[in-house]
Amino acid sequence: MGQKKDLTGSEKSKIVRYLAEGCSTLKIAKLLKRDHRTIKRFIQNSQQGRKKRVEKPRRKITAHELRKVKRAAAKMPLATSFAIFQSCNITGVPKSTRCAILRDMAKVRKAEKRPPLNKTHKLKRQDWAKKYLKTDFSKVLWTDEMRVSLDGPDGWARGWIGKGQRAPVRLRRQQGGGGVLVWAGIIKDELVGPFRVEDGVKLNSQSYCQFLEDTFFKQWYRKKSASFKKNMIFMQDNAPSHASKYSTAWLARKGLKEEKLMTWPPCSPDLNPIENLWSIIKCEIYKEGKQYTSLNSVWEAVVAAARNVDSEQIKTLTESMDGRLLSVLAKKGGYIGH
């Protein structure tokens, strides 16, 4: 009978069962046709259990080094723990200790996204705020487009998974699986749209004006009273299809010109309250990491989410404009973070 070092999982299970039945190691060796020493070795190793992990002494840092780390963390936002400690010439500190030290003075965060504002942009934002400071914003129609993809933002696909459960499979498709371009507007406590841009249509000046004609003007604007149309101010951003001479002249023929067409400062999505509406809709349609299998299904989700936005939410957004203008002036044209 040859001696073999390794026992199969089945043999190990049988050994445990035979021991529970009161069999001796010699009898078990005969039943399994294995060397007696192999059986004894397995039993001895099982009884010894796993060796305790020896904790290595951690590298301690002095109060002076701690102050250096704090200063480096303030000067190097978004740097790794290794880079921060390296800049302080502190070596030999394991990652777990570095992170434990940094957690007491910092947080792991992502960089905030904001428009690139130069000096000219800031001056124009201040001029815009001063110009419209006394405007009745309940008369302003805030408009914008939003693209929604089938897969949604990758960062929203995270969440808690119970112990013992497997994370659901998430598809990874090029360009997020494709998407739908959506246009909408808000005024006072009313939502205009949303309207879907036809698939495959690139919004240039001509197609943008035709889109407004087929949706906004025919389905909403023409139903309004003459007094409403007289007082309404139309807002759109400075996208090329919006700010072109063709679009400006076309809107003028529709009566949206001069004071009825709001001038818009550059790089200012933070000033448009409809951006907050897009956030509300996206949070709803992509909650729990939801993905979609067709463009129609994601469009239906947008419509359902927009329908659930009540008038009070919209009113809160449009009434926030006075505060936004004051914030722009207080920050001298700087980003206000809305």
C-alpha positions in Angstrom: 0.0 0.0 0.0 1.7 3.2 -1.2 1.9 6.3 0.9 0.2 9.3 -0.6 0.4 12.8 0.9 -2.9 14.3 -0.4 -6.3 13.1 0.6 -9.3 13.9 -1.6 -12.2 15.9 -0.2 -14.4 12.7 -0.3 -11.8 10.8 1.8 -11.5 13.6 4.3 -15.3 13.6 4.8 -15.2 9.8 5.3 -12.5 10.1 7.9 -14.5 12.5 9.9 -17.6 10.3 9.7 -15.6 7.1 10.7 -14.1 9.0 13.6 -17.6 10.0 14.7 -18.6 6.4 14.6 -15.8 5.4 16.9 -13.4 3.8 14.4 -9.7 3.7 15.1 -7.2 5.3 12.7 -5.9 1.9 11.8 -9.4 0.7 10.8 -10.0 3.9 8.8 -6.7 3.3 6.9 -7.8 -0.2 6.0 -11.3 1.0 5.0 -9.9 3.7 2.7 -6.9 1.6 1.6 -4.6 4.4 2.5 -1.4 4.5 4.5 -2.0 4.7 8.3 0.5 7.6 8.6 -1.5 9.7 6.1 -4.7 9.3 8.1 -2.9 10.2 11.4 -1.3 13.2 9.8 -4.6 14.5 8.6 -6.2 14.1 12.0 -3.3 15.8 13.8 -3.3 18.8 11.4 -7.1 19.1 11.8 -6.8 19.1 15.6 -4.0 21.8 15.6 -6.2 24.2 13.6 -5.0 27.3 11.8 -2.0 29.0 13.2 -2.7 32.4 14.7 -1.6 35.4 12.6 1.4 37.1 14.1 0.7 40.8 14.2 3.7 42.8 13.1 4.4 46.0 15.0 3.2 49.0 13.0 5.3 52.0 12.2 4.4 54.9 14.5 4.6 58.5 13.4 5.5 61.4 15.6 3.4 64.5 16.3 5.7 66.5 14.0 5.3 64.0 11.2 1.5 64.1 11.7 1.5 67.8 11.3 3.4 67.4 8.0 0.9 64.9 6.7 -2.0 67.2 7.6 -0.3 70.1 5.6 0.4 67.8 2.7 -3.1 66.5 2.6 -4.4 70.1 2.4 -2.0 71.0 -0.4 -2.5 67.8 -2.4 -6.3 67.2 -2.8 -7.2 63.9 -4.4 -3.6 62.5 -3.9 -3.1 58.9 -2.8 -2.0 58.1 0.7 1.3 56.9 -0.6 1.9 60.2 -2.5 1.0 62.3 0.6 3.4 60.3 2.9 6.1 60.3 0.3 6.0 64.1 -0.1 6.6 64.2 3.7 9.6 61.8 3.4 7.8 59.4 5.7 8.6 55.8 4.6 7.9 52.3 6.0 4.2 53.0 6.8 1.8 50.3 5.5 -1.2 51.4 3.5 -3.7 50.4 6.3 -1.9 52.7 8.8 -1.7 55.5 6.3 -5.4 55.4 5.6 -6.2 55.1 9.3 -4.2 58.3 9.9 -5.7 60.2 7.0 -9.3 59.2 8.0 -8.9 61.4 11.1 -8.2 64.5 9.0 -9.7 63.9 5.5 -12.3 62.1 3.5 -12.1 60.2 0.2 -14.1 62.2 -2.3 -14.4 62.7 -6.0 -13.4 65.9 -7.8 -16.4 68.2 -8.3 -17.4 68.9 -11.8 -17.8 72.5 -12.7 -17.6 74.7 -15.8 -14.2 76.3 -16.7 -14.6 79.9 -15.7 -12.0 82.5 -16.7 -12.0 86.2 -15.8 -14.2 87.1 -18.8 -16.8 84.5 -17.9 -17.0 85.7 -14.4 -17.5 89.3 -15.5 -20.3 88.3 -17.9 -22.0 86.2 -15.1 -22.0 89.2 -12.8 -23.4 91.5 -15.6 -26.1 88.9 -16.2 -27.0 88.8 -12.5 -27.2 92.5 -12.3 -29.3 92.8 -15.4 -32.0 90.3 -14.2 -31.8 91.0 -10.5 -35.3 92.6 -10.5 -36.9 90.1 -13.0 -40.0 88.3 -12.1 -38.7 84.7 -12.6 -42.2 83.2 -12.5 -42.5 84.5 -16.1 -39.3 82.9 -17.4 -39.4 79.6 -19.3 -36.2 77.7 -18.5 -35.3 75.1 -21.2 -32.5 72.6 -21.9 -31.7 69.2 -23.5 -30.6 66.1 -21.7 -29.3 62.8 -23.2 -30.2 59.6 -21.4 -28.4 56.3 -22.2 -29.6 52.7 -21.7 -27.0 52.0 -19.1 -26.8 55.2 -17.2 -23.8 56.6 -15.3 -21.4 53.8 -14.1 -21.0 55.5 -10.7 -24.7 55.0 -9.9 -24.5 51.2 -10.2 -23.2 50.8 -6.7 -25.1 49.6 -3.6 -25.1 47.3 -0.6 -25.1 43.5 -1.3 -26.2 41.2 1.5 -23.6 38.6 2.7 -23.8 35.4 0.8 -25.5 37.2 -2.2 -23.9 37.7 -5.5 -23.8 41.1 -7.2 -26.2 41.3 -10.2 -24.5 41.3 -13.6 -24.2 44.7 -15.2 -24.0 45.1 -19.0 -21.1 47.1 -20.4 -22.0 48.4 -23.8 -20.2 50.9 -26.0 -21.5 54.5 -25.6 -23.8 53.3 -22.8 -25.8 51.2 -25.3 -27.0 54.4 -27.1 -29.4 57.0 -25.9 -32.3 59.4 -26.3 -32.1 63.2 -26.5 -34.8 64.9 -24.4 -35.9 68.5 -24.4 -38.0 70.1 -21.6 -38.8 73.4 -20.0 -40.1 74.6 -16.6 -41.9 77.9 -15.8 -43.3 78.8 -12.4 -44.8 75.5 -11.2 -45.3 73.9 -14.7 -43.3 71.3 -16.6 -43.3 71.8 -20.4 -42.7 68.4 -22.1 -40.6 66.4 -22.0 -40.3 66.0 -25.7 -38.1 63.5 -27.5 -35.8 64.4 -30.3 -36.2 62.0 -33.2 -33.5 59.2 -33.1 -30.6 59.9 -35.4 -31.3 63.7 -35.7 -28.4 65.9 -34.9 -29.6 69.3 -33.6 -28.2 72.0 -35.8 -29.9 75.3 -36.2 -32.4 74.1 -38.8 -33.4 70.9 -37.0 -33.5 72.6 -33.6 -36.0 75.2 -34.9 -38.1 72.6 -36.6 -38.1 70.6 -33.4 -39.4 73.6 -31.4 -42.0 74.2 -34.1 -43.3 70.6 -33.9 -43.3 70.2 -30.2 -43.0 73.3 -28.0 -44.9 75.8 -30.2 -47.6 73.5 -31.6 -48.2 71.4 -28.5 -47.9 74.0 -25.7 -47.2 77.6 -26.6 -50.1 78.2 -29.0 -52.6 77.1 -26.3 -51.5 79.9 -24.0 -53.3 83.3 -23.7 -52.1 86.4 -25.4 -51.3 88.0 -22.0 -49.1 85.0 -21.1 -47.2 85.2 -24.4 -46.7 88.9 -23.9 -45.0 88.5 -20.6 -43.1 85.2 -21.0 -39.3 85.3 -21.3 -37.7 82.4 -23.2 -34.4 81.1 -21.8 -32.0 78.8 -23.7 -28.3 78.2 -23.2 -25.5 79.1 -25.7 -25.3 75.8 -27.6 -24.4 76.5 -31.2 -27.8 75.4 -32.5 -29.4 77.8 -30.0 -27.3 80.9 -30.4 -26.8 80.9 -34.2 -28.0 83.8 -36.3 -30.5 81.4 -38.0 -32.1 80.3 -34.7 -32.1 83.9 -33.3 -33.9 85.2 -36.4 -36.3 82.3 -36.4 -37.3 82.9 -32.8 -37.6 86.6 -33.5 -40.2 85.8 -36.1 -42.1 83.8 -33.4 -42.1 86.9 -31.2 -39.2 85.8 -28.9 -36.7 88.6 -29.3 -35.1 91.4 -27.4 -36.2 91.4 -23.8 -38.4 88.3 -24.4 -35.3 86.2 -25.3 -33.0 86.0 -22.2 -29.3 86.6 -22.8 -27.3 83.8 -21.2 -23.8 84.0 -19.7 -21.2 81.5 -20.9 -20.4 78.3 -19.0 -23.3 78.6 -16.6 -25.3 75.4 -16.2 -25.3 76.0 -12.4 -27.6 79.0 -13.0 -30.2 77.0 -14.9 -32.7 75.4 -12.5 -33.8 72.8 -15.1 -30.4 71.1 -14.5 -31.8 70.2 -11.1 -34.8 68.7 -12.7 -32.6 66.5 -14.9 -30.9 65.3 -11.7 -34.3 64.3 -10.2 -35.3 62.4 -13.3 -32.0 60.6 -13.7 -32.0 59.6 -10.0 -35.4 58.0 -10.6 -34.8 56.2 -13.9 -31.4 54.8 -12.8 -32.2 54.0 -9.2 -30.7 50.7 -8.0 -28.4 50.6 -11.0 -31.3 50.0 -13.4 -30.5 49.5 -17.1 -32.7 49.4 -20.2 -32.8 47.2 -23.3 -34.3 49.6 -25.8 -34.5 53.3 -26.5 -38.3 53.2 -26.2 -38.1 51.7 -22.7 -35.7 54.4 -21.4 -37.9 57.1 -23.0 -41.0 55.7 -21.3 -39.0 55.8 -18.0 -38.2 59.4 -18.5 -41.8 60.3 -19.2 -43.0 58.4 -16.1 -40.3 60.0 -13.9 -41.2 63.5 -15.2 -44.9 62.8 -14.5 -44.0 62.1 -10.9 -42.3 65.5 -10.4 -45.0 67.6 -8.7 -45.7 71.3 -9.1 -44.2 72.1 -5.7 -40.8 70.7 -6.7 -40.8 72.7 -9.9 -41.8 75.8 -8.0 -39.0 75.4 -5.6 -36.5 75.2 -8.5 -37.9 78.3 -10.3 -38.1 80.3 -7.0 -34.4 79.5 -6.3 -33.3 82.0 -9.0 -33.2 85.1 -6.7 -30.8 83.2 -4.4 -28.7 82.1 -7.3 -28.3 85.6 -8.6 -27.3 86.9 -5.2 -24.8 84.0 -4.8 -23.2 84.9 -8.2 -22.7 88.5 -7.1 -21.4 87.5 -3.7 -18.9 85.1 -5.4 -18.0 87.8 -8.0 -19.1 85.6 -10.8 -17.7 82.4 -9.4 -19.4 78.9 -9.5 -22.3 78.6 -7.1 -22.5 74.9 -7.0 -26.3 74.4 -7.6 
